[in-house]
């Protein structure tokens, strides 16, 4: 499956209801917003594809990045890549904690 095909499938699976839920939980506007059961179907179909995972990650889309973490081959990951992914996840966690403290 190509990057374009995967992003098209992710976009087609998104729903307005799930977008509202994701937004309420602090996900930014770059999202397709679909059920987590869709992630399971896609990961079973794709299995491991490190090149695709890198493409999905660089898209910046929330759902694409989640899928990327599920199909990446950790044996091929570099220290720099893992640090970058950790940094993004840590920023998201800090943002989520701030929202929870405010609300």
N, C-alpha and C positions, 0 to 999 in steps of 0.2 A: 504494500500500500504506500502511495506517495504522500508527501507532506500536504499537497493540495487536496488530494482525495480525503485524507484524514481530517483536515480542517473543515472541508465541506460536510463530512459526516457529523462532526461535532456541532457545526452551526445548524444543521437540519434537525438535530435532536433537541435543541434548546427550546424552552418554553417561557412565556411571559411570567407565569406563576413562579417558576424556579428563579428567574431573574430577580423578582421582588425579594424572595427569600435570601438569595446570595447577597443582594445589596444591603439587606437588613443586617447581615452578618459581616459587613465591611468589605466585600469584594468590590473592586473598582469597576468602571464601565466596560473594560475590555474582557468580556466574558460571553459565553454562549449559553450557559446555565441549563444544564440538564441533570437528570437523576443520576445518582451514583451507580445505579444498576447498569447504565449505559457504559460506564467505565469498565465494568466487568466484562461486558460483551466485547468491547473493543480490545481489551488486553488479551482475552482468549483468542481473538482473531489475529492479532498482531504478534503475540508472544514477546520476544526480545528483538528490538531493532534500535540499536544505539544511535545510528545516524538519524533515524526518524525522531527519536527522543530529543536529540540536540536541536533539530529543526523546530520541533514543537516548543521547546523551551525558549528559543530565541524569538518566537512569535510574540511573546509577552502576554498572550491570552491566558487567563486564569485556568480555564478548563484544559487547554492544551498543555499547560505546565503540570497540572496534576497527572494527566495521562503520561506525560514524559517521565515522571518519576516512577510510573508503574511498568514502563517498557524498557527503560534504560538498562544497559548492561554495566553493572557497577565495576566489573573487572576492567572495563575500558575507560572508566572515569579517571580524570586527572585530579590532582590535588586542587588545582586552580578552579576547575569546574565544580568540584564539591564545595569549595569555599564560597563560590558565587551563589550556588543554590542555597547554601546555609544562610548566607547574608540576606537573601531575598526572603527566605522563610522567617528568619529572626525579625526582620522589619515588619512582616505581616503580623507576627505574633505580638510585637510591641504595639502595633496599631490596634489590634483586637483588644489587648489589655487596657489600652487607653479608652476605647469605646465602652468597655465594661465598667471602668471606673466612673465614667461620666454618667452612664445610664444606670 
